[in-house]
Amino acid sequence: MAHSSEITSVRKKIDVIKDGYKIKAKGVYNLEDLYVELNQWFTHMGYSWKELEYKVIAGKGGSQRLEILWKGVKKVNDYTTFVIRLNLGADISDVEVTLDNGGKVKRQKGTLEFRSEAFIERNVDVWKDKFMGNTLAKLYEILIRERLKAEFVQLYGEAHKLYDELKAFMMLYR
């Protein structure tokens, strides 16, 4: 049986948007523009972001399955960090598109599906190995309850701003 302190301890991860939130659309896209858009958004919002995974799986007739995982991290303070994970699964093929000026460019045609999650990571390790550490952690959480609620609302809002950007990007190329 687990100790009571393990059951009632302060959680390290607080889900704001559970893994699996999905945005999906079909169209002709410029995936280079998507990279630029994501980089600008994360930078503007104060996140450091990196690509954790990039896989291309060849399909039939020149089509391919693209799987990319990005992670954005923003340290809010010494106790709280915001994390947004964005997973792109795309079934695409290259196509040539004629621009309004008559020029031809390469684009990607297919289905983009974004799955994501947003969560708050707490630095609960500061209480580890301290006398009455679990009790101090709970007391600290009570003292900063309003700040924690505000941070939850802030991350929820930021994640939805990202989703709005992604939806706008996908609508632009429909």
N, C-alpha and C positions, 0 to 999 in steps of 0.2 A: 504494500500500500504506500502511496506517495505521502510525503510529509505535508502537513497543512500549509507550510510556508511556500511549497512548490505550487500548490493549487491556487493560492491567493496572491501570488507574486504579480508585480506590475509587468504587463506585456511589452515586449520589445518592438513588435510590429503591430500597427493599427491600420487595418484595411480601410481605405477611404472609398475606393472603387475596386470591387473584387475582380480578380483575374478573369478575363473572358469577355469584357465589354467589347462589343463588336461594331465595326463600321465596314460596310461592303458596297462596292459599286463596280459596274462595267463601263469601259470606255477606252479612249485612246489617250495615253498619258505621256508626259515627259518626265521620266523618273529622275533625271538629273535635277530638274526643277524641284522635285519633291525633296531631294537631299538638301538643296539650298534652303528651301522653305523650313524644313525641320531644324537645320542648323541655326538659322536666324531666329526662329521661335524660341528654342531652348536657350540660346545666348541672351536674347532680349529679356527672357523671364528669369535669368540668373542661374540657370542650370548648367552644370558641366554634363556633357553627354558623350556617350561612346557607343560604337557598334560592337556588340558582344558576339554576334554570329552573322555570317553571310554565306548562304548556300545557294548554288544554282544547280538544278537538276534538269538535264536535257530531256525533252519530250519528243513527240513525233512531229515531223514536218517543220522543224525549226522552232517549235514552241518550247517554253521552259517554265519550270516552277522555281520561283525565287522566294527564299525564306530569309528574312532579316530580323534580328532582334537588337533594339536600341534600349539604352538605359540612361535616363536623365536623373541627376542627383543634385539637390540643392541643400546646403547646410543652412538651416534657419538660425540656429544658435548651438551652444555646446551640448544641448540635450536632444534637440529635434533635427531630423533630416527628412526632406521630402524626396520620394522616389517615384518616378513614372517609368514604367516598362512598356515599350511599344513593340509589338510583333507584327511584321508585314508578311503575309503569304500572298503571292501573286502568281497567277497563271497567265503568262503573257507571250506574245510573239512580236517581233519587230515588223513595223510597217513604214512605208514612205508616205508622208503627208505633204500636200501642196499648200504653201502659205498664201495669204492674200496677195502678197507681192509677186507670186509666181515661183518663188524658190521652193526647193524640196528639202525636207528634213526627215530624219529618222525618229520615230516615236515608238511607244510600246502599247500594243492593243491587248486588252484582256480584262481580267477581274482582279481588283485589289481588295484584300480583306485585312483590316487592321484589328488586332486584338490587343487589349491593354489592361493595365491595372495601375492604380496609384495607391501608395501607402506611406505612412509616417513611420520612420524608424526612430526609436528612442534609445538614447545612450544609457541603458539601465545598468551597464557594467560599472558605472561610477559608484554604485551602492554595493557591489560585490566585495566580499571579504571585509566589510565594515561591521562594527558592532551594531546589532539591530538593523542591518542593512535593508532588509525587506520592509520593516516598519518605517524606516526613514524614507524609502522609496514611495510607499503609499502616502505618507504625510506630505511629501513634496508634490505628488500628483494632486492631492487635495488643494494645496496652496496655490498651484498654478492651473487649476481646473479651467478657469475662464480663458487663459492664454491657450491652453490645449484645444479648447472648443474653437477658438478663433483660428488656430492653425489648421484644424480639420476643415473648416469652412473655406479657408484660403486655398488649400490644396485641391479641394473639390472644385472650386472655381477655376483654378489654373488648369486642371486636367480637362475640364469642359471647354475651356478656351482652346486647348490643343485640339480637341475633337471637332470644334467648330472650324478651325483652320484646315483640318484634314478633309472635312466635308466640303468646305469651300474649294479646296484644291481639286477634289474629285468632280465637283459640279463644273468647274472651269473647263475641264477637258471632256465633258460629256458630249 
